[in-house]
Amino acid sequence: MNGARATPRLAFGPSVIPGAQPGKRMLPEEVAVALSFNGTTQAVMMATPEDLVDFGTGFALTEGIATPAEILSVEVETLPKGRDVQIWLRPEAEARLA
């Protein structure tokens, strides 16, 4: 599973459930993800750090910020405390953010 890490799982002791054993399960990783348009951060949210180009593109389309033709490029920067999805727009789309 991509974007996941093993983490300890709590199990009740034998006094509660006879034969119970601690174990591990995979949990999705979440990091802070900034969505920046033409160099200015517009939103920050927690997200799994997979498919962030698609995530940023979908956000721009869903929020009415840009059409597919108005998106020039999408780049993901890895930072010490999360990710920054840099979305570069044509001037007509950037005007909608003002």
N, C-alpha and C positions, 0 to 999 in steps of 0.2 A: 504494500500500500504506500504510495507516494504521499509526502506531506503528512506523515504520521510517525509517531514514536511510541515505543513500548513504555508503559507507565505502571507502577505497582497497583495492584487491585486489592482492595480491602476484603478480607473474608472474615466471617464470624468465627470465633474460636470454637473448639469442640464442646465447650460448656453450653453454647447456643445451638450449634448445628454439628452433631457428631461427624467427625471425619473431614470437616472443612479445612481447606488448605489455601494459603495465599497464592495468588497467581498474577499473571500479567495480561493485559489486553492492549490492542492498538487504539490510540486516540488521535483524532486529527490535530495537527499542529495549527496554531493560530498565531499570527503576528499582526502588528499594526501596519496598515496599508494606507499610505497617503495617495490621493488622486490629485495630480497637479496638471493644470491646463496652461500651456505656454509659460511655464515656470512659476506659476502661483498655485499654492495648495488650496483646493476648494473643499475637500472632504477627507476625513480620516476615519477608518473603521477597522475592526478586527476581521481577518479573513485567513483562509488557508492559502499559503504562498504558492499555489499552483495555478496555472492558466491566468496569470494576472494581466496579460495583454488582452485576452478575451474579456476579462472582468472590467478593465478600464474602458474598453470599446463599448461594451454593453451599457455601462453606466452613462457614458456620454450620449448614447442613442436614446436610452430610456428617459433620461432627464431632459431631453430636448436641447441639449447643448450643441450637438453637431449631427450632421448627416454623415453617412459613410464617406461621401466625396469630400467633406470638409475636414476629415481627419488626415493630417499629413503623415504622422508617425506616432508610434507608441513604444516607449522604452521603459524597462524596469530597472531601477537602481536598487542594489542591496546595500542597506545601511546598518550600522551596529544595532539599532533598536527596531528594525522593521524594513519595509520596502516602500519605495516611492515610484508610483506609476506616472511617468511623464508623458502626457498626451499633447501633441503639437497640432494646433488648429490653423485653418485658413482665417484671415482677418474677419470675414463676415461672421464666422462662428464665434470668434473671440469677442466680438461686439456684444453678443448675447450674455456674456458673463459680467459685463459692466453694470 
